[in-house]
Amino acid sequence: MKTLHIEMGRHRLGGTMQVYYLLRGLKALGVPASLVCPVNSPLHQLALQEGLTVHAVPFAGDHDLLFIPRLLRILKQEQPDIVHIHSRRGADTLGLVAAKLAGGAKVIISRRVDDPIRLNGFNRLRYVRLPDRVVTVSKGIARVLEAAGVPAAKIRQVYSAIDFKSYQSPLDVPTARQRLELPPAVPVLAVIAQLIPRKGHRFLLEALPTILASHPDTQVLFVGEGADEARLREQMSRLGLSGHVRFLGYRNDIGDILRACDLLVHPATMEGFANVAMQAMAAGLPVVSSAVGGMPESVRDGVTGLLVPPQDPALLAAAILRLLDDPALRRQLGERGKAIVENEFNTDAMVKGNLAVYEELLRS
């Protein structure tokens, strides 16, 4: 079996890292895997360091029709049995077209988001006619596709995974806090996500005055970048929260940041399956999350964290206060989450799950 993977993301985000973990795992199992990615992207560098076969190509964006002939040349050279397209938006459709034009390979597309879709002409090509399988990273996403009319027989679900040891920081809590210039004994909450509306940062800002009434020293860390930063800063200032919220930007020391925190908050309005929740669980932290998309599949209410309805600052504040007021419960949920991540959401399970889809297709 020979596999070729297409991931045109330019940033080191959760989906990009899933492709890296998958390629690394396939290599360890002796399954030939090559990668198509943008020149000088983070994934390009990681794949080279891992000794993987990489085709780094120019990519001008979602409407770059020249991407199709570039892919056709690579497909002719590689002659894969499986083409797995991990990208979203334009690159996935262009990749599907190229793979079908080349012929000879079974074609898979991944879906990592739970946005509702309409099965119009474009999406019918993307999810029904062109791919042989659609792999979703949560059951919640699979339900969205089925509700839209994608045949269940075409969908397979394989959970995302993390390299959990990467998030178990060697630092002690005082040192981790000192590095972030945080006081040693105050409640610290983190939201680690792109600063975009769907991640729901604004709802935590709305909840924060209620939290501060009981825990006036609480600090909130917003880790990530995005187009919503100016609006969030304005909201922070308007609510008088400037002394309690810090914007840390993009960071690659997530394990050390989690070590400094008491819990992770994920107030998203839509979410396929947030890798950051698993990262927090690997670090032994409980998670307070909106009950959206695939989140209840990792953040299990009362087991690894607490779930609240989306867009409800009052209930979000209540859940956070429940954990801040009960250190024993925080420890209990954190310990259970750590065990579940190590047992269920490890990279070996994710690699074997995708490999099972490949093997099924080649038998059909």
C-alpha positions, 0 to 999 in steps of 0.5 A, a space after each residue: 500500500 502506498 499513500 499520498 497526503 495533501 495538506 495545504 495549511 500554512 500554519 501549525 494548527 491542530 489539523 496540520 499536526 494531525 497530518 504530521 502525527 499520521 505520516 509519522 505513524 504510517 512510517 513507523 508501521 512501514 506504510 509508504 506515505 508521501 506529502 504534498 504541502 506548501 513550500 516552507 510551511 511548518 508541516 514542510 519543515 516537520 516532515 523533512 525533519 522526520 525524513 518523509 517524502 515531501 513534495 513542497 509546491 507553490 499554492 496561491 490560494 483556494 482558487 489556484 487552478 494551477 494546483 491541479 496540474 502540479 498535483 497531476 505531475 506528482 500523482 503520476 510520479 508517485 502512483 499511490 494506492 490511496 490519496 488522502 486529502 486533509 485540507 479544507 476549502 479550495 485545496 480539498 476540491 482541487 485535490 479531489 479533481 486532480 486525484 480523480 483525473 489521475 485515476 487509479 487511487 482510492 480517494 479520501 477527504 477529511 472533515 474536521 469542522 461541524 459547520 452545517 452544510 447544504 448538499 448543493 452541487 459543489 458540496 455534492 461533488 466534494 462529499 458524495 461524488 468525488 471521494 470514496 470515503 469521508 473521514 470525520 474526526 468526531 461523531 458529531 461531525 459525522 451526524 452533521 454530514 448525515 443530516 445533510 444527506 451524505 450517505 452513512 456508508 461513505 462516512 468513517 469516523 476516526 478521532 483526532 489524537 495528540 502526542 500527550 507527552 508533549 503537554 506534560 510539562 517538566 516545570 513545576 507550577 511556581 516556575 511555569 507561573 513565574 515565566 508568564 509573570 503570573 502571581 503564584 496563588 491566583 486562579 488562572 484560566 486559559 482559552 487556547 484558540 484562534 481569536 475568531 468569533 466561533 471560538 467564543 472568547 466574548 462569552 468568557 469576557 461576559 462571564 468574567 465579572 461574575 467570576 471576579 465577584 467571588 475570585 477577584 484575583 482571577 487571571 485569564 490567558 488568551 493564547 492565539 491570534 486572529 481577526 477578532 483580537 481588536 474587538 475582544 480588546 475593546 470588550 475587555 476595556 469596556 468591561 473594565 477587565 484589563 487587569 485580568 486578561 492577557 493576550 499572549 498571541 501564538 505560542 509553541 510552549 502550550 504544555 508550559 502554559 497549561 502547567 501554569 493554569 487551573 483549568 481550560 475554558 473552551 466557550 466555542 459556538 461550533 467545534 468539530 473536536 478541539 485538540 486543545 481540550 485533549 492537550 489540557 486533559 493530557 496536562 491533567 487539567 479539567 475543561 469547561 466547554 460548550 456542549 457543541 459538535 464533538 466536544 462531549 466526546 472528549 469533555 465528558 460532563 462530570 468525568 473530565 470536565 463540565 459542559 455548558 450550553 453555548 453562548 450562555 455567560 451565566 452558566 459558563 460562569 457557574 461552571 467555572 466557579 464550581 471548579 474554582 471553589 472545589 480543588 478536589 473536584 478539579 484534581 479528580 476531573 484532571 486525573 480522569 481526563 489524563 487517563 482517557 487521553 492516554 488510553 483513547 486519544 493517542 496517536 497510535 489509535 488515530 494512525 490505526 484508525 485511518 489505516 483501517 479505512 485505507 485497507 477497507 477501501 483497497 479490499 472493496 
